[in-house]
Amino acid sequence: MRVALALVLAALMAVPTATARPGAKGLRILYASDWTGPMEIFAADPSGRAPIQQVTFARPDGVCQQGRPAEACGYTRPQPSPDGRWLAYWSVGSGYNPAALWLARADGTSARTIGVGYDADWSPDSRSLAYSAADGIHVATTAGADRIVYRTGTYVSQAHWSPDGKAIAFAGQGGLIVLRGGRSSVLVPDEPDSIAWSPDSREIAYATNHGIFLVSTSPRSHVPRPVYIVTTQSYYPTKWDLAFSPNGRVLAFHDAAKIGLVDSRTLRMRTFAVVARDIAWAPDGSRLLVVRGTEYDTAISTGDLQTLTPSGHVAGVVSASGAYGGQIDSAAWTVPARGIAYRLPQRVTGVFAGGPVQELVADGERVALVECATISTAVPTSGEIDVAATLSSVCPARSGRQAYVASLALAGDRLVWWEADLGLGYGWSMRELTLGGTPIEIAHGSGTLGGPPNIGSGTAVGAGSLLAISNWRHHYENGHPLVDRQAIQRVEPGGCPCTEISSSPGPYTPLDVDENRIVVSGTNETRILAPDGTILLSVRVPTLAAQLSGSQLVLAVGNTLRVYDADSGALDATWPLPTGPAGHDCNTYGDPSCTGSPRPPVTLEDVAHGLAAYILNGQVHVLRLSDGVDRLVAPGTLARFVDGGLVYADGARIWLTAYDQLPLQ
């Protein structure tokens, strides 16, 4: 994007610096990171003298889906109160749902939810939070009260309390609105993307897709002063962040390419080629905290947590590649009140994947996974991850459009996956990769946003030397997709054309591969196929989830798991699940059986060693097939068995629990 200054500047501004640092001894930066798996809040000493400490240690209950944009589930956006006694923060929302606002003591204890909303800001006296929600602007107190102060049926956001505590500014469809004494007034008709009050409460800086402006809060004059004008519009709206220095002399901002410092009186400006996604002034105005990275649409890129002085000196605080780094998405300064003590950080095991794990498959001792548009493999016992393919430099949300990956399968040293950059109309492709080689396209086509392509390929499964996919034709009837024909194809090393081995009218979904056999299920029955398509077994029970392990075929039927003899088809056992129905790990675009809503609450993940693994409400369970004993293992969103035990993913980490350490033993 090309930008130009609103005014021609004769010289770089002189930036005031502070000679003293009040409270520097106890100064901390709170930041959110997925280093431990879920997104948690940590405390860092900007001087580097004290070790990292931790504030939150859990994750929200219930189904844990990736947020918008791409973040591991957990807690983020720390907002400490001015007096250092309280902490507001957010839980990462599911899919496109808004996040929940939480309030806790400054050390993370006594946490409670306030409500679902978009953003929040502390009152200067630290007694109240103003936050925007679907029904308007709320004020919640630390004592537990919550009242709505501005009711509306339209979207509002960017609630910001004035430094004098007399007004709340926010963005609404009417523009930039100020609520004072119970009465609202529109300062400017443009709806801002970001807002910052001057410390004396006399001006508000705001940003729109056209640039940055200053407007007086005086009732006599509401004529905006342009500070920075965008001359070329981008496809993705600019994500602005605005922050006045504590003395009000400097307005800091960042866009997608740089950080700018503007003298609020002369409008002289200097810029730094520092890509950031979060900035904030230190309490003494000596420096900015900077969270490196960008955010746009449903994707982010992240980097180190740093500080930047007005003279341009950059200092590292937390490295993204170091311990308790990872994907850092937000940060804030604080001076904790007397008596507040943060806790030691939790010791973590498992393997850090680099970002939220979106796909997980296994074969033998190896797993393959997708995180942040990167396809990797790992042997969990070694603790090392090897990148097989990188599809994008940013981290897209699971529900996002960029570098969408689905239908991942692993067989020995071969991988197959489905990928697309989604749009209103999109092109898709399926690729095969032999580890250490170059991806080969084995199928491609086009589709329409919102569902799988009418003529498509996907649903990859594999193990050993056998990889299989399916292709399909479907049409829509009364708004619902109906599969006309689906065929199973065997993927040979070196690419396609792939051999069609079996087909059926209607849905015919491959669900698992084991010992050179493929499990498929259609409208009326579930089959076990040989590699050439020969039907080895037919069970007159259709299912959305089936797993095959040696002599055991496990089908999910309603809220039960049925265990069949894989040779004779005899029903050996039926075990209840806590709820139902159960399905398989689904993706909307690469699998026509996944277009229904709502999705099944249980996903059958894998079967091995006489055990079944399934996910319910963001928790990994194992069920013993011999007697139906069911035990909870740990929080997680995906799980697979490998030779050494059960591998499961929670946020940005994968863990291995050996068979003899599972709670069934």
SEKOLGU-165709 format. One record per residue (C-alpha): z negated, y negated, x negated; residue in one letter. Coordinates in steps of 0.25 Angstrom, whole numbers, padded with zeros to 4 digits, always signed. Layout:
! residues N
ZYXa;...
END
This chain:
! residues 665
+0000+0000+0000m;+0003-0014-0005r;-0007-0025-0003v;-0007-0040-0005a;-0018-0050-0006l;-0020-0059+0006a;-0021-0071-0004l;-0015-0073-0018v;-0027-0073-0027l;-0027-0081-0040a;-0037-0073-0047a;-0046-0061-0046l;-0059-0064-0039m;-0072-0065-0047a;-0081-0053-0041v;-0096-0056-0041p;-0105-0046-0048t;-0120-0044-0046a;-0129-0044-0058t;-0140-0036-0052a;-0140-0023-0044r;-0151-0023-0033p;-0155-0009-0030g;-0146-0003-0041a;-0157+0006-0045k;-0157+0014-0032g;-0142+0011-0029l;-0134+0023-0024r;-0121+0026-0019i;-0120+0036-0007l;-0107+0044-0006y;-0101+0055+0002a;-0096+0067-0005s;-0091+0081-0002d;-0096+0087-0015w;-0106+0097-0009t;-0096+0101+0002g;-0098+0093+0014p;-0098+0078+0013m;-0112+0073+0009e;-0118+0060+0005i;-0123+0058-0010f;-0130+0047-0017a;-0125+0042-0031a;-0131+0033-0041d;-0120+0023-0045p;-0126+0022-0059s;-0125+0037-0061g;-0140+0038-0066r;-0145+0046-0054a;-0139+0059-0049p;-0131+0061-0036i;-0140+0063-0024q;-0137+0067-0010q;-0140+0062+0004v;-0134+0071+0014t;-0134+0086+0013f;-0128+0092+0026a;-0116+0091+0034r;-0114+0089+0049p;-0116+0100+0058d;-0104+0107+0066g;-0090+0108+0063v;-0086+0102+0049c;-0072+0097+0049q;-0066+0088+0039q;-0067+0073+0043g;-0057+0062+0043r;-0053+0059+0033p;-0055+0071+0023a;-0070+0073+0021e;-0079+0086+0020a;-0089+0086+0032c;-0102+0080+0029g;-0108+0066+0028y;-0101+0054+0023t;-0100+0038+0023r;-0114+0035+0018p;-0119+0022+0024q;-0133+0019+0018p;-0141+0008+0025s;-0143-0005+0018p;-0158-0003+0016d;-0155+0011+0010g;-0164+0019+0020r;-0153+0025+0029w;-0140+0032+0028l;-0129+0032+0038a;-0117+0042+0035y;-0107+0050+0042w;-0103+0064+0045s;-0089+0068+0042v;-0082+0069+0056g;-0075+0082+0061s;-0060+0080+0061g;-0056+0066+0067y;-0070+0065+0074n;-0078+0053+0069p;-0090+0055+0060a;-0105+0055+0064a;-0114+0044+0059l;-0127+0049+0052w;-0140+0041+0049l;-0150+0046+0039a;-0161+0041+0029r;-0155+0036+0016a;-0158+0050+0009d;-0150+0057+0020g;-0162+0063+0028t;-0165+0061+0043s;-0150+0061+0046a;-0145+0059+0060r;-0132+0056+0067t;-0130+0043+0074i;-0117+0045+0080g;-0102+0047+0079v;-0095+0035+0074g;-0085+0029+0064y;-0093+0019+0054d;-0106+0013+0053a;-0114+0001+0046d;-0128-0002+0043w;-0135-0014+0048s;-0141-0023+0037p;-0155-0020+0041d;-0152-0005+0040s;-0157-0002+0054r;-0144+0001+0061s;-0130+0006+0060l;-0118+0001+0067a;-0108+0011+0069y;-0095+0013+0077s;-0092+0024+0086a;-0082+0028+0097a;-0090+0019+0108d;-0092+0007+0099g;-0102+0001+0089i;-0116+0007+0088h;-0129+0003+0081v;-0138+0014+0077a;-0152+0012+0071t;-0159+0020+0061t;-0170+0022+0071a;-0160+0030+0080g;-0155+0020+0090a;-0140+0019+0093d;-0133+0009+0102r;-0119+0004+0104i;-0117-0010+0102v;-0102-0011+0104y;-0096-0002+0114r;-0081+0001+0115t;-0071+0012+0119g;-0062+0009+0107t;-0063+0012+0092y;-0073+0004+0084v;-0076+0005+0069s;-0081-0002+0056q;-0094-0006+0061a;-0101-0015+0051h;-0114-0023+0052w;-0114-0037+0048s;-0123-0039+0035p;-0132-0049+0044d;-0134-0038+0054g;-0129-0047+0066k;-0115-0040+0069a;-0107-0028+0068i;-0092-0028+0065a;-0083-0017+0068f;-0068-0014+0071a;-0063-0011+0085g;-0050-0012+0092q;-0053-0027+0094g;-0053-0029+0080g;-0065-0033+0070l;-0077-0035+0080i;-0090-0040+0077v;-0102-0037+0086l;-0113-0047+0085r;-0125-0049+0095g;-0119-0039+0104g;-0106-0046+0106r;-0093-0042+0099s;-0082-0051+0094s;-0068-0048+0087v;-0067-0055+0074l;-0052-0051+0072v;-0043-0043+0080p;-0039-0033+0069d;-0047-0020+0069e;-0052-0018+0055p;-0053-0005+0047d;-0064-0010+0038s;-0075-0021+0039i;-0085-0028+0030a;-0095-0039+0033w;-0097-0050+0022s;-0112-0049+0018p;-0115-0063+0025d;-0109-0057+0038s;-0099-0069+0039r;-0086-0061+0036e;-0080-0048+0039i;-0070-0041+0030a;-0061-0032+0037y;-0049-0023+0034a;-0037-0019+0043t;-0024-0012+0039n;-0019-0026+0036h;-0029-0030+0025g;-0043-0036+0023i;-0048-0048+0030f;-0061-0057+0031l;-0065-0063+0044v;-0077-0072+0047s;-0087-0067+0057t;-0090-0082+0061s;-0086-0084+0076p;-0078-0097+0071r;-0068-0090+0063s;-0062-0076+0063h;-0049-0078+0055v;-0048-0067+0045p;-0045-0069+0030r;-0036-0060+0024p;-0041-0053+0011v;-0031-0042+0008y;-0018-0039+0016i;-0011-0026+0017v;+0004-0029+0016t;+0009-0014+0017t;+0004-0005+0028q;+0001+0009+0024s;+0003+0022+0033y;-0012+0024+0032y;-0021+0012+0035p;-0029+0006+0024t;-0043+0011+0023k;-0051-0002+0019w;-0065-0003+0014d;-0072-0017+0014l;-0085-0021+0007a;-0091-0035+0004f;-0099-0036-0009s;-0114-0039-0006p;-0112-0054-0009n;-0100-0055+0000g;-0091-0060-0011r;-0082-0048-0013v;-0075-0039-0002l;-0071-0026-0008a;-0061-0017-0001f;-0053-0005-0004h;-0039+0000+0002d;-0031+0013-0002a;-0028+0008-0016a;-0039-0002-0021k;-0052-0009-0021i;-0052-0024-0019g;-0062-0035-0021l;-0060-0048-0013v;-0068-0061-0015d;-0072-0064-0001s;-0071-0079-0004r;-0058-0080-0012t;-0052-0067-0008l;-0048-0065-0022r;-0047-0050-0025m;-0047-0040-0035r;-0043-0025-0033t;-0046-0012-0040f;-0036+0000-0040a;-0047+0009-0035v;-0044+0018-0023v;-0057+0019-0015a;-0061+0024-0001r;-0075+0018+0000d;-0081+0005-0007i;-0094-0002-0006a;-0102-0013-0014w;-0114-0010-0021a;-0127-0018-0016p;-0126-0027-0027d;-0111-0030-0026g;-0109-0025-0041s;-0099-0014-0037r;-0092-0006-0027l;-0094+0009-0024l;-0080+0016-0023v;-0076+0029-0017v;-0063+0032-0023r;-0052+0038-0014g;-0044+0034-0001t;-0044+0037+0013e;-0033+0036+0023y;-0030+0043+0036d;-0036+0057+0035t;-0036+0059+0020a;-0045+0054+0009i;-0045+0054-0006s;-0058+0053-0014t;-0063+0050-0028g;-0075+0045-0036d;-0087+0037-0031l;-0086+0024-0040q;-0091+0010-0041t;-0082-0002-0044l;-0087-0016-0049t;-0079-0029-0046p;-0075-0029-0060s;-0068-0016-0058g;-0077-0006-0065h;-0077+0008-0059v;-0089+0017-0061a;-0090+0031-0056g;-0102+0036-0047v;-0098+0049-0042v;-0085+0057-0047s;-0078+0064-0036a;-0075+0076-0046s;-0090+0077-0050g;-0103+0082-0044a;-0106+0076-0030y;-0092+0070-0030g;-0081+0076-0022g;-0075+0069-0011q;-0082+0056-0010i;-0079+0048+0003d;-0089+0037+0005s;-0100+0030-0002a;-0110+0018+0000a;-0121+0011-0009w;-0135+0012-0006t;-0149+0008-0012v;-0158+0019-0005p;-0171+0013+0000a;-0184+0016-0007r;-0189+0031-0005g;-0175+0036-0002i;-0171+0048-0011a;-0158+0055-0011y;-0158+0070-0013r;-0152+0078-0024l;-0138+0083-0021p;-0136+0097-0016q;-0132+0107-0026r;-0118+0113-0022v;-0112+0126-0024t;-0098+0130-0020g;-0085+0124-0025v;-0081+0109-0022f;-0067+0110-0016a;-0064+0095-0018g;-0063+0091-0004g;-0066+0097+0010p;-0060+0111+0011v;-0050+0112+0022q;-0045+0126+0021e;-0051+0138+0014l;-0045+0152+0012v;-0048+0164+0003a;-0043+0176-0004d;-0050+0185-0013g;-0059+0177-0022e;-0051+0164-0020r;-0051+0153-0010v;-0041+0142-0007a;-0044+0129+0000l;-0039+0116+0005v;-0046+0103+0002e;-0041+0089+0002c;-0026+0093+0002a;-0029+0102-0010t;-0027+0117-0010i;-0036+0125-0020s;-0041+0138-0023t;-0054+0143-0028a;-0062+0155-0032v;-0076+0151-0027p;-0083+0159-0037t;-0077+0151-0048s;-0080+0137-0042g;-0066+0132-0046e;-0055+0126-0037i;-0041+0126-0041d;-0031+0117-0034v;-0019+0124-0029a;-0011+0112-0022a;-0014+0098-0019t;-0007+0092-0007l;-0013+0078-0007s;-0021+0068-0015s;-0030+0065-0003v;-0039+0073+0005c;-0034+0075+0019p;-0043+0078+0031a;-0042+0092+0037r;-0037+0084+0050s;-0028+0075+0042g;-0014+0074+0040r;-0011+0073+0025q;-0010+0086+0017a;-0014+0095+0028y;-0016+0109+0023v;-0018+0121+0032a;-0016+0136+0033s;-0021+0139+0019l;-0020+0154+0014a;-0023+0161+0001l;-0018+0174-0004a;-0021+0178-0018g;-0015+0166-0027d;-0006+0161-0015r;-0009+0150-0005l;-0002+0146+0007v;-0005+0133+0015w;+0001+0124+0026w;+0002+0109+0023e;+0007+0096+0029a;+0005+0081+0029d;+0003+0079+0044l;+0009+0068+0052g;+0015+0066+0066l;+0025+0075+0061g;+0023+0083+0049y;+0029+0092+0039g;+0022+0105+0035w;+0023+0116+0024s;+0017+0129+0020m;+0015+0131+0005r;+0013+0143-0003e;+0006+0142-0017l;+0003+0153-0028t;-0009+0147-0036l;-0004+0140-0048g;+0010+0138-0042g;+0017+0128-0033t;+0016+0127-0018p;+0029+0133-0011i;+0033+0129+0003e;+0034+0141+0012i;+0036+0134+0026a;+0037+0120+0031h;+0040+0112+0044g;+0035+0100+0052s;+0025+0098+0063g;+0019+0088+0072t;+0005+0082+0070l;-0006+0089+0079g;-0002+0103+0078g;+0006+0114+0070p;+0021+0113+0068p;+0029+0119+0079n;+0036+0128+0069i;+0026+0130+0058g;+0019+0139+0048s;+0005+0141+0043g;-0007+0150+0046t;-0007+0155+0032a;-0016+0167+0028v;-0017+0175+0016g;-0025+0185+0006a;-0021+0194-0005g;-0006+0193-0007s;-0003+0190+0008l;+0000+0176+0013l;+0004+0174+0028a;+0008+0162+0036i;+0013+0161+0050s;+0024+0152+0056n;+0025+0148+0071w;+0033+0141+0082r;+0025+0134+0093h;+0027+0124+0104h;+0018+0116+0113y;+0015+0118+0127e;+0006+0109+0135n;+0002+0103+0122g;-0003+0116+0116h;+0005+0123+0105p;+0010+0137+0108l;+0015+0146+0097v;+0028+0153+0100d;+0029+0162+0088r;+0021+0164+0075q;+0025+0173+0064a;+0017+0178+0051i;+0024+0176+0038q;+0020+0182+0024r;+0021+0172+0013v;+0026+0178+0000e;+0023+0172-0014p;+0034+0162-0018g;+0036+0156-0004g;+0044+0159+0009c;+0052+0162+0017p;+0040+0170+0022c;+0041+0184+0028t;+0038+0184+0043e;+0030+0197+0046i;+0025+0195+0060s;+0026+0186+0072s;+0022+0184+0086s;+0025+0175+0098p;+0013+0165+0100g;+0003+0163+0090p;+0002+0173+0078y;-0008+0168+0068t;-0011+0174+0054p;-0026+0173+0052l;-0030+0182+0040d;-0024+0190+0028v;-0032+0202+0022d;-0028+0214+0014e;-0013+0211+0016n;-0015+0210+0031r;-0013+0198+0040i;-0021+0195+0053v;-0013+0188+0064v;-0017+0185+0078s;-0008+0181+0090g;-0009+0179+0105t;-0013+0193+0108n;-0017+0200+0096e;-0022+0200+0081t;-0014+0208+0071r;-0016+0213+0056i;-0002+0212+0049l;+0003+0218+0037a;+0011+0209+0027p;+0024+0214+0033d;+0019+0211+0047g;+0016+0225+0051t;+0005+0225+0062i;-0007+0232+0056l;-0017+0230+0067l;-0016+0223+0081s;-0029+0218+0089v;-0026+0213+0103r;-0035+0201+0100v;-0030+0187+0097p;-0038+0178+0088t;-0038+0165+0081l;-0046+0171+0070a;-0045+0184+0062a;-0049+0189+0049q;-0046+0202+0042l;-0054+0208+0031s;-0052+0223+0027g;-0054+0232+0039s;-0060+0220+0047q;-0052+0211+0057l;-0060+0200+0063v;-0055+0193+0075l;-0062+0181+0081a;-0061+0182+0096v;-0069+0172+0105g;-0082+0170+0099n;-0082+0184+0092t;-0077+0191+0079l;-0071+0204+0082r;-0070+0214+0070v;-0059+0224+0071y;-0055+0235+0062d;-0043+0230+0054a;-0036+0244+0054d;-0039+0249+0068s;-0041+0237+0076g;-0055+0242+0081a;-0065+0232+0085l;-0077+0234+0076d;-0086+0222+0080a;-0087+0209+0088t;-0096+0198+0083w;-0100+0186+0090p;-0097+0172+0084l;-0107+0160+0088p;-0095+0154+0095t;-0080+0155+0097g;-0069+0156+0097p;-0066+0158+0082a;-0053+0153+0075g;-0047+0153+0061h;-0047+0141+0052d;-0036+0132+0059c;-0027+0121+0055n;-0019+0113+0066t;-0006+0112+0059y;-0004+0126+0051g;-0009+0135+0062d;-0004+0135+0077p;-0016+0143+0082s;-0025+0131+0078c;-0020+0120+0088t;-0030+0123+0099g;-0042+0114+0101s;-0054+0115+0099p;-0054+0124+0087r;-0062+0137+0088p;-0077+0134+0083p;-0077+0146+0074v;-0067+0149+0063t;-0066+0164+0057l;-0065+0161+0042e;-0064+0175+0035d;-0068+0189+0035v;-0072+0198+0023a;-0083+0208+0018h;-0087+0210+0033g;-0090+0196+0035l;-0083+0185+0044a;-0084+0170+0040a;-0083+0160+0051y;-0085+0145+0053i;-0093+0139+0065l;-0097+0124+0066n;-0095+0122+0051g;-0103+0134+0047q;-0099+0146+0039v;-0103+0159+0046h;-0102+0174+0041v;-0102+0186+0051l;-0104+0200+0047r;-0094+0209+0054l;-0102+0221+0053s;-0114+0216+0062d;-0110+0202+0066g;-0121+0195+0059v;-0117+0180+0057d;-0123+0170+0047r;-0121+0156+0044l;-0116+0154+0029v;-0115+0139+0027a;-0107+0126+0032p;-0092+0127+0030g;-0079+0125+0036t;-0071+0137+0030l;-0075+0150+0024a;-0068+0162+0018r;-0072+0175+0011f;-0068+0178-0004v;-0071+0189-0013d;-0085+0183-0017g;-0090+0179-0003g;-0088+0168+0007l;-0082+0155+0003v;-0084+0143+0013y;-0080+0128+0013a;-0089+0116+0017d;-0083+0103+0015g;-0078+0102+0000a;-0085+0114-0005r;-0082+0129-0004i;-0094+0139-0006w;-0094+0154-0009l;-0105+0163-0004t;-0105+0177-0009a;-0105+0188+0001y;-0119+0193-0003d;-0124+0179-0001q;-0119+0177+0013l;-0130+0176+0023p;-0126+0189+0030l;-0131+0197+0017q;
END
